[in-house]
Amino acid sequence: MTYIGAHLSSSGGFAKMGRAALAIGANTFQCFVRNPRGAKAKAVNPADLEKLRVLMAEEGFGPFVAHAPYIMNPCSKDEGIRELAAEMMAGDLALMEHLPGNYYNFHPGSHVGQGVETGCRQIAGMLDRVVRPEQKTVVLLETMAGKGSEIGGRFEELRTILDLASCRDQLGVCLDTCHVSDAGYDIVDDLDGVLEEFDRIIGLPRLKAIHINDSLNPRGSRKDRHALIGQGSIGTEAIVKIITHPALRGLPFLLETPTDDKGHGEEITMLREKIGEQ
């Protein structure tokens, strides 16, 4: 069975999200563990987290992905913003230890004119501060569209962070289909070539999760605008090829398309039909 899920609303607790995932035909999901555009964290409720852990085990869920807030920028020019990023990630990773064996995904950030080299060094430094050797959560760097001074639009930039970080054994990558297409990678007509490039630069064993999104913009636009599956420049056929690619078997595929849970359920049903799983 392929692990397909979606980014769900985090209101009502983690166990409720697990049940909501089941209701839309998902066997994995992603959510925020704090306000996505603020610093306020969800209170830790060990009983609720244990209910989710049991549900996931009973229902055969794939790995669950927690997403860091959008405001996190570990390579900001502002030292206070960098410190806030470290505090938020440390708090989120402490919560995730109640759900061992899952993933925490974050956008690497924007260097805001400092340069890619400085930005990568700052990101790696923050990771070494907050990632503990005993933790059971893998931290994922997300591939980005490369807009502005954003880091992560090229595989080489993520490789640099991994090389600089002493905690690299606890780090992985989440590939976003919209982002890599907008960054210029041809996942529609040369998926094998893109995956070979990823393997050469980063290594496919580092790839732990896939965000499956269509893109409102053409390849190379560096815009980062998600579209519903089949309503963008990537298209349903290319998304299905990604989900069924042998090199990606067993990874969680997570929708971040601009719709609600019902819409995500319809997309999951459609994708499962396309890949022959109902």
N, C-alpha and C positions, 0 to 999 in steps of 0.2 A: 504494500500500500504506500502510495506517495504522500508525503507530509505537505499538505496545502492548508494555509490559514490566512488570516488577515489581521490588520491592526484594529484592535477593538477599543471601545470606550472603557476607561479605567474606573468608571463610577460603580459603586456597589460592592467592591471587594474582588479579590483574586479568584475565589471559588466561583463567584457569579460569572466572571469572565470565562472561566473554563466551561461552564454550562452553556454560556452564550456561543462559544466556539462550536460545541457539539450541535447546537440548534441550527447552525448554518452549514453543517456538513464539514466543518474543519477538524483537523486532528493535530493542530498546533495553532499558536497565535502570538501576537506581539501587542505590547501596550506600554504606555508611560507609567513609571512608578512615582512620578512627581509631576507637578504642573509643567507642561511642555514649554510654556513661555514665561515661567517664573521659577523661583527657587523653592517653593513650598513642597515638602515631601509628604507622601502618604504615611500615616502612622503604621508602625509595624504591628500586625496582628498575627502572632505565631499560629493560632488556631485556624485562622482563615487560610494562611499559607500552607498549612499541613493538609487542609481539605483539598486544596488545589493539587498538591503533590500526590495525594492518594487518587484523586480523579484522573490525573494524567497517567498514572501507572495502570489503573484499571482499564482505561479506554485506549491504551496504546498510543498516546500522544508522542509526537516528535518533540525535539527540544523547543522550549519556550524562549522567546526573545524579549527582553526588557529594553526599551529605547530611552536613551538619555534625553534631557530637555534640549530644545533647540537653542536656548540662550547660552549653553555651555560653550566656551571658547578658550581652550587651554593654550592657544598661541596668540592671545590678544596682546596689544601693546601695553595695556593697562594691567599692572601687577595684581590689583584687586580683583579684576575679572578672572585672571588666571587662578588666583587663590580660591575664588568662588567655585570655579570649575572643579578643582581638586576636592573641595569639601563636598560638592554635590555627588561626584563620582564615588568618593569614599563611603558616603552614606548609602547610596544606591547599592553598592557592592555588599555592604553589610546586610542589607535587606535580602539580597539575592542568595546569600548563604543559607537562608531558610529553604531555598529551592535548588539544592546542589545539582550540578551537572548541566546547567542551562547557560544562556548567553546574555551579555550586556553589550548593546550596540551604541556607538556614538559617532557623530560627525566630527572629523578631526579638527575643524575650525578654520578660521581665516587669519592670515598673518598680518593683515592690515598694513602692508607696506614695509614690513620688517624683512621680507624675503623668505623664500621657501626653506632655505637652510636653517635660518633662525627658528622659523615656525616648527619645523620637524624636530629640532632639538628641544624646544619647549614642550611639545606634545610628549615626546619620549621621557622627558624629565618628570612630567606630571604622572605619567603611567608608573614610573619607577617609585614614585612617592606613595601611590595609593593601592597598587596591585600587590597583594600579599602572597608570599610563596605557598601558603597553605590553603588559599581559597579554592573553591570548587567551581567557580564561575569563569568562563572564558570571555575576555573582553574583545569585542569586534570593532575594527576600524572600518567605516563604511566608505565605499567608492563614491566619489562625488562628481558633479557635472563640470567643475572647474570654473565656475562663475567668479568674477572679481579676483580677490586674493585667496580664494578658497583652496585649501590643501586637500589632496586626495583625488584630483581629476586625472592624474596619471598613476599607473601602477608603480612606477619608480618612486613616487613620493611616499607611498605606503611602505615600500621596501626600505626606504631610508629610515622611517620611524622604527620599523621592526629591527633594523640593524643597530640603531642607537639605543634601544631599550634593553636593559638588563633582564626585564621580566618577559622577554619575547616568547618564552615557552607557554605563557598563559594568554597569548594574544592570537587573534585570528582576523579574518576579513569577512565582511558582508558585502556582496555585490548587488548593486541596485541597477536593474536593467534600464530604467529611464536615465539614470545618471551616467552610466557608461556610454550609452548611445549619444546623449547630449555632449559628452566629453570627446566624442569622435570615434569610439570603437564600433566596428561594424558587426554587431551581433545578429543582424538580419541575414546578410549574405556571406558572412565569414565567421560564424560562431566558433568553429574548430580553431581557426587562426587566433581569435581573441583568447580562447581558453589556453591555447599553446603559449601565447605571449604571457598570460597570467602565470602559468606554470613556470615558465622560464625566469620571470622576474620575481615572483612572490612564492610560488609553489602551491599547487592545488590542494595539498593537505591543509593549508592555512584557510581555505575557503570553507566557512562553516554555515552560511545562510545566504539566501537569495531574496531580495525584494523584487517581486514581479509587478512591474508597472509599465504601461504603455507611455509614450511621450507625445505631448502636444506639439513638440518642435522637431525639426529635421535633425538628423545626425550631425554632430559637431556644433550645434547652436550654443552650447554652454549656458542654457537657460534654466533647466530643472523645473519643468512643469509636467506633472503626472497626468495621465489620461486613463480612462477606462480601457480594459483589455479589448483590443480590436477597433478602438476609436482614435488611434494615434499613428505615428510614423513607424512603430515597430510591428504592430499587428499580431493577431491571434496565432497565426502559423508559426511565427518566430518564437513567441512565448511558449507554445507547446513544445517546440524543438528544445528549448532551454530546459523545461521541466523534465523532459524524457531523455536528456543527454546522458549517456552512460557515465561520464566523468562526474556528474552532479547527483548521481543516485544516492538517496538517503538523506539529502539535505532538506531543511525546512524551507518551503517556498511561501513567502508572505506578501499578500496584497496590501498595497498602500494607495490604492486607487481612490479617486474623489467621489466616494459614495458612502452610504450608511451600511449597517450590518446586514440588512435585507439585500441590498445591492451586492455586497460581498458574497453573500450566500448564493446569489444567482450566478456570479462569476465562478465561484468554486464548482457549482454544479456543471456549468458549461465546460470548464477546464477538465473536470473528471470525465465527462463524456468524451471529450476530444482525445484524452489519453487512454480511454478504454477502461476507466475505473468508475463505477457507479455505486 
